Amino acid sequence: MPEPLERRAVISGAAQSDIGRRLYRTGIDLTVEAALRAIDDAGLTTADIDGVSTYPGFGGSFGGAMGAELHEALRLSLNWRSSGVETAGPLGAVHNAILAVATGVARHVLVFRTVVEGSGGPLRPGTGGGGGGGTSGSAGPFQFMIPYGAASAACWVACYARRHMHDYGTTRTQLGAIAVNGRANAAANPKAIYTDPMTIDDYLAVRMVSEPLCLYDCDVPCDGSTAVVVSHRDYAPDVPAGAVGVNAIGTAIRGRPSWDQFDDLTSMMMRHTAASMWERTELSVDDVDTAQLYDGFSWLTLAWIEAMGFCGKGESGAFVEGGINIGPDGAVPLNTSGGQLSAGRLHGFGHLHEAVMQLRGTANIGVDDCEVVAVGAGGGPETGSLLLTKGPS
Amino acid sequence: MSDGPPRFVLASPESDFYWRSGADGRLRIQRCGDCGRWIHPPGPVCPFCHSRRISPEPVAGTGTVATYTVNHKEWIPGFTPPYVFAFVELDEDPTVRIGTNIVGCEIDEVEIGMRVEVLFEESGEWHVPLFRPIQEGP
């Protein structure tokens, strides 16, 4: 295979702002904090940053700050800037930065995702939190769900989870293993929102939200910003904390771009996303040392596990049951910093940050000899993935 | 006005017919006049053959519950939990999947594979398609 051009890029820096349930700080304030930390982590200064990329940016729902705000706040001098929601989910901002670096349009791109859903826009009826269309009105695809009270992604994901249970015998006890695993790992993450121990019995006893999803199947809104610096790989030897290689990006959206009209009610777009990632690499799922897979809702993680190929179609429930396979010493340590269910809804960038920490050997719960990490983020029709390596790929 | 929950219908020019169709008791879905395929959500062109000869056409209004959720949270004020949100696949073409509420039965009677038929709830100028279990005749 000709070398996939994303391999010209590395992640040179990664950092997070303070993260909390409600910080009552502005999105740009948190973004500046994360950005300056990430730039410093990369061994760079703001003068080196010539690109900015974010999701969702201006006009996007549940956004925390615009690229232009960071541009202005740090008086950056940019060759390239990009934002938008019509990407392969939130990691699309990383894909875009990688492509900009690979083509030479920019050399060091600051990428961020900031959320202020804890204090700025809590999940409440009508606000459309959780990826929903809200009741503010949309003549787009959500017009066929909002009139029925299905205002949150919880309702839509629940429909997929129900069908998966129906077709494959997946149980709530199996689904609960995602939440219990996340909570156990969050205990070692000083920035996690929820760290109190949780048992599967706790999970089964908590109140329902949208059946079969209960409260612990839904992630926790929070305030926080995550930033990474994507650089050209020829800078890799100078990265103080160690460069993380980009081996392959997963971007495909081959099915209908829809929550309700997708061809299969037991998988989502990540099926195509992951397939496109594996088409761009010699590595295989067997090479993956740990997986950081989106858990905005626990069932999305099952869908990602199947999409990535850690088990067969319909087998994810049995794969995760009891938590052994996905635990820190399991076949595929999963969401080792707690994921979004317990560590907070950082919209896939918490997973990305943790992947970098694992590959540098600085994670709170480290996976031994970690060399390859699969990251998948998003749900429904908006999903993207990254295959990252220790050092340039 | 109905006594139902706030429906927040916001039709597009393409979907306006969908939300008004029930005025005469019939559900309509956009269909291509050239290749005959059903199109949902309605769009500006047939996505299969690119024909512009597309128009709303009545369907039987019967289908099957493909999946559903029972909501226990009042996502929108006026939608009193518990209530069922479902995807119904129409008999004419199961790839035409309609989001809806299942009414007219106990919540714990709803199941995947359940046979359902359309009914309409008036909400202002709109006729919102809902579904209920097919009433078994004698």
Interface residues (C-beta under 8 A of the other chain):
Chain A: P125 G126 G132 T135 G137 S138 A139 G140 P141 Q143 F144 M145 I146 P147 Y148 G149 A150 A151 S152 A154 C155 A158 C159 Y160 R162 R163 H166 R207 M208 V209 S210 E211 P212 L213 D260 Q261 D263 L265
Chain B: P5 P6 R7 F8 V9 L10 A11 S12 S15 H40 P41 A66 T67 Y68 T69 V70 N71 H72 K73 E74 W75 I76 P77 F79 Y83 F85 A86 F87 T95 R97 I98 G99 T100 N101 I112 S123 V128
